[in-house]
Amino acid sequence: MAYTYNNSSTAYNLDLFAPAPRVKSEPKPEQRPQPRLVKPQVKTQEEIRAEAVAIRAKMVKFIAVLTVGILLLGTNIALHIRNNELNNAIVVLDTELSEKKSEYTRLEAALSAKFSPANAKAYAESKGMVKRERYQIVYFDIDEGNQIISAK
Protein backbone atom coordinates (compact mmCIF):
# COMPACT_ATOMS: atom_id res chain seq x y z
CA MET A 1 0.00 0.00 0.00
CA ALA A 2 1.25 3.38 -0.84
CA TYR A 3 0.36 6.32 1.33
CA THR A 4 0.42 9.79 -0.03
CA TYR A 5 0.15 12.91 2.01
CA ASN A 6 -1.11 16.09 0.50
CA ASN A 7 0.12 18.27 3.34
CA SER A 8 3.66 18.55 2.04
CA SER A 9 5.59 18.17 -1.12
CA THR A 10 7.43 15.06 0.16
CA ALA A 11 5.93 11.65 -0.39
CA TYR A 12 6.75 8.83 1.95
CA ASN A 13 6.93 5.24 0.85
CA LEU A 14 5.76 3.32 3.91
CA ASP A 15 5.78 -0.02 2.13
CA LEU A 16 9.31 -0.52 3.43
CA PHE A 17 7.88 -0.89 6.94
CA ALA A 18 5.16 -3.37 6.01
CA PRO A 19 5.73 -6.93 7.27
CA ALA A 20 7.14 -9.26 4.67
CA PRO A 21 4.76 -11.96 3.48
CA ARG A 22 5.43 -15.36 4.99
CA VAL A 23 6.27 -18.14 2.74
CA LYS A 24 5.68 -21.57 4.13
CA SER A 25 8.31 -23.93 2.99
CA GLU A 26 8.72 -27.43 4.19
CA PRO A 27 12.19 -28.81 4.28
CA LYS A 28 12.84 -31.36 1.67
CA PRO A 29 13.50 -34.87 2.88
CA GLU A 30 16.97 -34.94 1.32
CA GLN A 31 17.98 -31.75 3.23
CA ARG A 32 17.47 -33.28 6.66
CA PRO A 33 20.68 -34.53 8.19
CA GLN A 34 20.71 -38.22 8.75
CA PRO A 35 21.80 -39.40 12.18
CA ARG A 36 25.02 -41.29 12.17
CA LEU A 37 26.23 -43.80 14.63
CA VAL A 38 29.31 -42.97 16.66
CA LYS A 39 31.36 -45.73 18.14
CA PRO A 40 32.19 -45.20 21.81
CA GLN A 41 35.84 -44.62 22.53
CA VAL A 42 37.53 -47.24 24.58
CA LYS A 43 39.40 -45.71 27.50
CA THR A 44 42.77 -46.95 28.56
CA GLN A 45 43.62 -47.86 32.14
CA GLU A 46 45.64 -44.65 32.53
CA GLU A 47 42.68 -42.50 31.45
CA ILE A 48 40.39 -44.37 33.87
CA ARG A 49 42.91 -43.84 36.71
CA ALA A 50 43.28 -40.15 35.82
CA GLU A 51 39.48 -39.71 35.92
CA ALA A 52 39.30 -41.50 39.27
CA VAL A 53 42.03 -39.25 40.71
CA ALA A 54 40.24 -36.15 39.40
CA ILE A 55 36.96 -37.33 40.94
CA ARG A 56 38.69 -37.99 44.29
CA ALA A 57 40.32 -34.54 44.18
CA LYS A 58 36.94 -32.92 43.55
CA MET A 59 35.42 -34.89 46.44
CA VAL A 60 38.25 -33.86 48.79
CA LYS A 61 37.80 -30.21 47.80
CA PHE A 62 34.05 -30.48 48.32
CA ILE A 63 34.47 -32.09 51.74
CA ALA A 64 37.07 -29.48 52.76
CA VAL A 65 34.82 -26.59 51.72
CA LEU A 66 31.85 -28.21 53.45
CA THR A 67 33.89 -28.70 56.65
CA VAL A 68 35.05 -25.08 56.64
CA GLY A 69 31.47 -23.94 56.07
CA ILE A 70 30.18 -26.06 58.96
CA LEU A 71 32.95 -24.76 61.23
CA LEU A 72 32.14 -21.16 60.32
CA LEU A 73 28.45 -21.75 60.95
CA GLY A 74 29.21 -23.39 64.31
CA THR A 75 31.50 -20.53 65.28
CA ASN A 76 28.84 -18.01 64.30
CA ILE A 77 26.23 -19.80 66.41
CA ALA A 78 28.62 -20.04 69.39
CA LEU A 79 29.41 -16.34 69.15
CA HIS A 80 25.72 -15.45 69.04
CA ILE A 81 25.11 -17.58 72.14
CA ARG A 82 28.05 -15.91 73.94
CA ASN A 83 26.76 -12.49 72.90
CA ASN A 84 23.30 -13.28 74.32
CA GLU A 85 24.86 -14.49 77.59
CA LEU A 86 26.90 -11.32 77.92
CA ASN A 87 23.85 -9.17 77.16
CA ASN A 88 21.89 -11.00 79.86
CA ALA A 89 24.76 -10.45 82.32
CA ILE A 90 24.81 -6.76 81.42
CA VAL A 91 21.08 -6.51 82.10
CA VAL A 92 21.49 -8.21 85.49
CA LEU A 93 24.42 -5.96 86.45
CA ASP A 94 22.56 -2.89 85.24
CA THR A 95 19.61 -3.84 87.46
CA GLU A 96 21.94 -4.33 90.43
CA LEU A 97 23.61 -0.98 89.72
CA SER A 98 20.28 0.82 89.69
CA GLU A 99 19.35 -0.89 93.00
CA LYS A 100 22.69 0.15 94.53
CA LYS A 101 22.24 3.73 93.28
CA SER A 102 18.79 3.94 94.88
CA GLU A 103 20.18 2.48 98.14
CA TYR A 104 23.02 5.05 98.05
CA THR A 105 20.52 7.85 97.53
CA ARG A 106 18.41 6.58 100.45
CA LEU A 107 21.41 6.30 102.76
CA GLU A 108 22.73 9.70 101.72
CA ALA A 109 19.33 11.23 102.49
CA ALA A 110 19.28 9.49 105.88
CA LEU A 111 22.81 10.74 106.65
CA SER A 112 21.89 14.27 105.62
CA ALA A 113 18.82 14.10 107.81
CA LYS A 114 20.90 12.97 110.83
CA PHE A 115 23.35 15.84 110.49
CA SER A 116 20.88 18.54 109.56
CA PRO A 117 21.01 21.70 111.73
CA ALA A 118 17.56 20.97 113.19
CA ASN A 119 18.55 17.45 114.26
CA ALA A 120 21.88 18.69 115.63
CA LYS A 121 20.03 21.30 117.73
CA ALA A 122 17.56 18.69 119.00
CA TYR A 123 20.39 16.28 119.88
CA ALA A 124 22.34 19.03 121.71
CA GLU A 125 19.24 20.05 123.68
CA SER A 126 18.58 16.42 124.60
CA LYS A 127 22.11 16.26 126.05
CA GLY A 128 21.52 19.41 128.12
CA MET A 129 23.25 21.92 125.89
CA VAL A 130 21.72 25.31 125.24
CA LYS A 131 22.49 28.06 122.81
CA ARG A 132 24.58 30.83 124.35
CA GLU A 133 23.00 34.13 125.01
CA ARG A 134 24.53 37.55 124.33
CA TYR A 135 25.20 38.25 127.95
CA GLN A 136 27.31 35.12 128.21
CA ILE A 137 29.87 36.39 125.71
CA VAL A 138 32.91 38.09 127.26
CA TYR A 139 35.33 40.07 125.13
CA PHE A 140 38.91 40.73 126.28
CA ASP A 141 40.63 43.95 125.29
CA ILE A 142 44.39 44.04 125.64
CA ASP A 143 45.93 47.47 125.20
CA GLU A 144 49.47 46.54 125.98
CA GLY A 145 50.44 46.66 122.33
CA ASN A 146 51.65 44.00 120.10
CA GLN A 147 53.97 41.99 122.30
CA ILE A 148 54.81 38.40 122.21
CA ILE A 149 55.78 36.80 125.45
CA SER A 150 57.33 33.44 125.14
CA ALA A 151 58.25 31.09 127.93
CA LYS A 152 61.85 29.97 128.03
C-alpha atoms as a printed R data frame, in Angstrom:
    type eleno elety resid chain resno      x       y       z
1   ATOM     1    CA   MET     A     1  0.000   0.000   0.000
2   ATOM     2    CA   ALA     A     2  1.255   3.383  -0.837
3   ATOM     3    CA   TYR     A     3  0.357   6.317   1.332
4   ATOM     4    CA   THR     A     4  0.420   9.789  -0.028
5   ATOM     5    CA   TYR     A     5  0.153  12.908   2.013
6   ATOM     6    CA   ASN     A     6 -1.111  16.094   0.498
7   ATOM     7    CA   ASN     A     7  0.120  18.274   3.340
8   ATOM     8    CA   SER     A     8  3.658  18.552   2.044
9   ATOM     9    CA   SER     A     9  5.588  18.168  -1.118
10  ATOM    10    CA   THR     A    10  7.433  15.062   0.162
11  ATOM    11    CA   ALA     A    11  5.928  11.651  -0.390
12  ATOM    12    CA   TYR     A    12  6.751   8.826   1.952
13  ATOM    13    CA   ASN     A    13  6.928   5.239   0.847
14  ATOM    14    CA   LEU     A    14  5.757   3.316   3.914
15  ATOM    15    CA   ASP     A    15  5.779  -0.020   2.133
16  ATOM    16    CA   LEU     A    16  9.306  -0.516   3.428
17  ATOM    17    CA   PHE     A    17  7.878  -0.892   6.939
18  ATOM    18    CA   ALA     A    18  5.162  -3.372   6.015
19  ATOM    19    CA   PRO     A    19  5.730  -6.927   7.267
20  ATOM    20    CA   ALA     A    20  7.136  -9.262   4.667
21  ATOM    21    CA   PRO     A    21  4.761 -11.962   3.481
22  ATOM    22    CA   ARG     A    22  5.430 -15.362   4.991
23  ATOM    23    CA   VAL     A    23  6.271 -18.139   2.737
24  ATOM    24    CA   LYS     A    24  5.676 -21.569   4.128
25  ATOM    25    CA   SER     A    25  8.312 -23.927   2.985
26  ATOM    26    CA   GLU     A    26  8.720 -27.429   4.191
27  ATOM    27    CA   PRO     A    27 12.194 -28.810   4.282
28  ATOM    28    CA   LYS     A    28 12.835 -31.356   1.671
29  ATOM    29    CA   PRO     A    29 13.503 -34.870   2.883
30  ATOM    30    CA   GLU     A    30 16.967 -34.935   1.322
31  ATOM    31    CA   GLN     A    31 17.977 -31.745   3.228
32  ATOM    32    CA   ARG     A    32 17.469 -33.276   6.662
33  ATOM    33    CA   PRO     A    33 20.685 -34.525   8.187
34  ATOM    34    CA   GLN     A    34 20.715 -38.223   8.747
35  ATOM    35    CA   PRO     A    35 21.797 -39.403  12.184
36  ATOM    36    CA   ARG     A    36 25.021 -41.288  12.165
37  ATOM    37    CA   LEU     A    37 26.231 -43.804  14.629
38  ATOM    38    CA   VAL     A    38 29.310 -42.970  16.655
39  ATOM    39    CA   LYS     A    39 31.362 -45.725  18.141
40  ATOM    40    CA   PRO     A    40 32.189 -45.198  21.813
41  ATOM    41    CA   GLN     A    41 35.840 -44.621  22.529
42  ATOM    42    CA   VAL     A    42 37.532 -47.239  24.576
43  ATOM    43    CA   LYS     A    43 39.404 -45.714  27.499
44  ATOM    44    CA   THR     A    44 42.773 -46.952  28.561
45  ATOM    45    CA   GLN     A    45 43.624 -47.857  32.143
46  ATOM    46    CA   GLU     A    46 45.637 -44.647  32.532
47  ATOM    47    CA   GLU     A    47 42.682 -42.496  31.452
48  ATOM    48    CA   ILE     A    48 40.386 -44.368  33.866
49  ATOM    49    CA   ARG     A    49 42.909 -43.844  36.707
50  ATOM    50    CA   ALA     A    50 43.275 -40.149  35.816
51  ATOM    51    CA   GLU     A    51 39.485 -39.706  35.915
52  ATOM    52    CA   ALA     A    52 39.295 -41.496  39.273
53  ATOM    53    CA   VAL     A    53 42.028 -39.253  40.712
54  ATOM    54    CA   ALA     A    54 40.239 -36.147  39.399
55  ATOM    55    CA   ILE     A    55 36.960 -37.325  40.943
56  ATOM    56    CA   ARG     A    56 38.690 -37.987  44.287
57  ATOM    57    CA   ALA     A    57 40.321 -34.539  44.180
58  ATOM    58    CA   LYS     A    58 36.941 -32.916  43.548
59  ATOM    59    CA   MET     A    59 35.419 -34.891  46.439
60  ATOM    60    CA   VAL     A    60 38.254 -33.863  48.792
61  ATOM    61    CA   LYS     A    61 37.802 -30.208  47.795
62  ATOM    62    CA   PHE     A    62 34.047 -30.476  48.318
63  ATOM    63    CA   ILE     A    63 34.471 -32.090  51.742
64  ATOM    64    CA   ALA     A    64 37.074 -29.480  52.756
65  ATOM    65    CA   VAL     A    65 34.821 -26.587  51.717
66  ATOM    66    CA   LEU     A    66 31.848 -28.211  53.452
67  ATOM    67    CA   THR     A    67 33.893 -28.704  56.646
68  ATOM    68    CA   VAL     A    68 35.047 -25.078  56.637
69  ATOM    69    CA   GLY     A    69 31.469 -23.942  56.070
70  ATOM    70    CA   ILE     A    70 30.178 -26.063  58.955
71  ATOM    71    CA   LEU     A    71 32.954 -24.760  61.226
72  ATOM    72    CA   LEU     A    72 32.140 -21.165  60.321
73  ATOM    73    CA   LEU     A    73 28.447 -21.755  60.950
74  ATOM    74    CA   GLY     A    74 29.205 -23.386  64.314
75  ATOM    75    CA   THR     A    75 31.505 -20.527  65.285
76  ATOM    76    CA   ASN     A    76 28.844 -18.009  64.305
77  ATOM    77    CA   ILE     A    77 26.231 -19.800  66.414
78  ATOM    78    CA   ALA     A    78 28.620 -20.045  69.391
79  ATOM    79    CA   LEU     A    79 29.414 -16.337  69.154
80  ATOM    80    CA   HIS     A    80 25.723 -15.446  69.038
81  ATOM    81    CA   ILE     A    81 25.111 -17.577  72.140
82  ATOM    82    CA   ARG     A    82 28.047 -15.906  73.944
83  ATOM    83    CA   ASN     A    83 26.756 -12.491  72.900
84  ATOM    84    CA   ASN     A    84 23.304 -13.283  74.321
85  ATOM    85    CA   GLU     A    85 24.857 -14.491  77.591
86  ATOM    86    CA   LEU     A    86 26.899 -11.315  77.922
87  ATOM    87    CA   ASN     A    87 23.851  -9.170  77.160
88  ATOM    88    CA   ASN     A    88 21.893 -11.001  79.857
89  ATOM    89    CA   ALA     A    89 24.760 -10.455  82.319
90  ATOM    90    CA   ILE     A    90 24.809  -6.761  81.416
91  ATOM    91    CA   VAL     A    91 21.078  -6.506  82.097
92  ATOM    92    CA   VAL     A    92 21.494  -8.207  85.493
93  ATOM    93    CA   LEU     A    93 24.424  -5.959  86.448
94  ATOM    94    CA   ASP     A    94 22.564  -2.889  85.237
95  ATOM    95    CA   THR     A    95 19.614  -3.841  87.458
96  ATOM    96    CA   GLU     A    96 21.942  -4.331  90.431
97  ATOM    97    CA   LEU     A    97 23.608  -0.985  89.717
98  ATOM    98    CA   SER     A    98 20.276   0.824  89.692
99  ATOM    99    CA   GLU     A    99 19.353  -0.887  92.999
100 ATOM   100    CA   LYS     A   100 22.687   0.154  94.528
101 ATOM   101    CA   LYS     A   101 22.238   3.731  93.282
102 ATOM   102    CA   SER     A   102 18.795   3.940  94.877
103 ATOM   103    CA   GLU     A   103 20.183   2.480  98.136
104 ATOM   104    CA   TYR     A   104 23.023   5.046  98.047
105 ATOM   105    CA   THR     A   105 20.519   7.850  97.529
106 ATOM   106    CA   ARG     A   106 18.412   6.581 100.445
107 ATOM   107    CA   LEU     A   107 21.410   6.297 102.764
108 ATOM   108    CA   GLU     A   108 22.728   9.698 101.722
109 ATOM   109    CA   ALA     A   109 19.330  11.230 102.495
110 ATOM   110    CA   ALA     A   110 19.283   9.491 105.879
111 ATOM   111    CA   LEU     A   111 22.807  10.742 106.649
112 ATOM   112    CA   SER     A   112 21.895  14.274 105.620
113 ATOM   113    CA   ALA     A   113 18.821  14.097 107.814
114 ATOM   114    CA   LYS     A   114 20.902  12.967 110.826
115 ATOM   115    CA   PHE     A   115 23.355  15.845 110.489
116 ATOM   116    CA   SER     A   116 20.882  18.536 109.562
117 ATOM   117    CA   PRO     A   117 21.006  21.700 111.733
118 ATOM   118    CA   ALA     A   118 17.556  20.971 113.193
119 ATOM   119    CA   ASN     A   119 18.550  17.452 114.257
120 ATOM   120    CA   ALA     A   120 21.883  18.686 115.633
121 ATOM   121    CA   LYS     A   121 20.034  21.295 117.734
122 ATOM   122    CA   ALA     A   122 17.556  18.688 119.002
123 ATOM   123    CA   TYR     A   123 20.386  16.282 119.882
124 ATOM   124    CA   ALA     A   124 22.335  19.033 121.715
125 ATOM   125    CA   GLU     A   125 19.241  20.046 123.681
126 ATOM   126    CA   SER     A   126 18.580  16.419 124.599
127 ATOM   127    CA   LYS     A   127 22.108  16.260 126.051
128 ATOM   128    CA   GLY     A   128 21.517  19.406 128.118
129 ATOM   129    CA   MET     A   129 23.255  21.921 125.889
130 ATOM   130    CA   VAL     A   130 21.717  25.306 125.242
131 ATOM   131    CA   LYS     A   131 22.493  28.056 122.806
132 ATOM   132    CA   ARG     A   132 24.584  30.829 124.349
133 ATOM   133    CA   GLU     A   133 23.001  34.132 125.006
134 ATOM   134    CA   ARG     A   134 24.528  37.549 124.326
135 ATOM   135    CA   TYR     A   135 25.197  38.249 127.945
136 ATOM   136    CA   GLN     A   136 27.309  35.123 128.215
137 ATOM   137    CA   ILE     A   137 29.866  36.391 125.712
138 ATOM   138    CA   VAL     A   138 32.906  38.087 127.260
139 ATOM   139    CA   TYR     A   139 35.329  40.070 125.129
140 ATOM   140    CA   PHE     A   140 38.913  40.725 126.283
141 ATOM   141    CA   ASP     A   141 40.629  43.949 125.295
142 ATOM   142    CA   ILE     A   142 44.395  44.035 125.639
143 ATOM   143    CA   ASP     A   143 45.928  47.470 125.199
144 ATOM   144    CA   GLU     A   144 49.472  46.536 125.980
145 ATOM   145    CA   GLY     A   145 50.441  46.660 122.326
146 ATOM   146    CA   ASN     A   146 51.646  43.999 120.095
147 ATOM   147    CA   GLN     A   147 53.965  41.992 122.305
148 ATOM   148    CA   ILE     A   148 54.813  38.399 122.206
149 ATOM   149    CA   ILE     A   149 55.782  36.797 125.451
150 ATOM   150    CA   SER     A   150 57.330  33.442 125.140
151 ATOM   151    CA   ALA     A   151 58.248  31.088 127.933
152 ATOM   152    CA   LYS     A   152 61.853  29.967 128.028
